Amino acid sequence: MTSNDTAPEAPVLPGGPTAEDAPPPPGAVEPPPRRWGELVLALATTALGVYVLVAAGSITVPGSSNTLGPRAFPYLVGGMLVAAGVVLVVLILSGRTGQEEGGEDVDPSVRTDWLTVVLLVVILVVHVFAINAVGWPFAAALLFGGAAVVLGARPWWRAALAGLVLGLVIQVIFGGLLGLSLPAGPLLEGVPFLRG
């Protein structure tokens, strides 16, 4: 037997390991799994940017042309959203995704609580329609208090009271002092510092 001879290969028995079962060779890089959640978020960001750009075109521009005008900021935000969304889509499709954060308070095995998500969306929608009906301060109390209770705040009345105080402070600052259009609602109508 010379030094060039090699040892005979072991026979492969029926039912034994196949090529598919063999571990990858050392140094081989497995392609990262595609994360559909990240791709959906990137596409939603791009779509939101397109919507902002289209909606910004319908903003009425006053006759003065010596300023940037009301369309400038929405165009800037929409353009940045589209750019960020497209970059994210390209990165995700090419396999360069973000690293999962490891934290002692994060359990990746816990499933998403969809009931909480749905309740938060419902509270947000009710808040939007309640602004004109009951006024900003009470709609803000509903939004803040409802979201806090859904996320576990107890007692509920303390969260609602904190939301009402927050709504009144925002009403005083933006409606009373800065003169922005925040409806105070029928209960606070006629209060001068609230612009009711």
Secondary structure, DSSP 8 states (H G I E B T S, - for coil): --TT---------TTS--TTTS---TT--------HHHHHHHHHHHHHHHHHHHHHTTS---S--SS--TTHHHHHHHHHHHHHHHHHHHHHHTT--------TT--TTS---HHHHHHHHHHHHHHHHHHHHH-HHHHHHHHHHHHHHHTT-SSHHHHHHHHHHHHHHHIIIIIIIS-------GGGTT-GGGT-
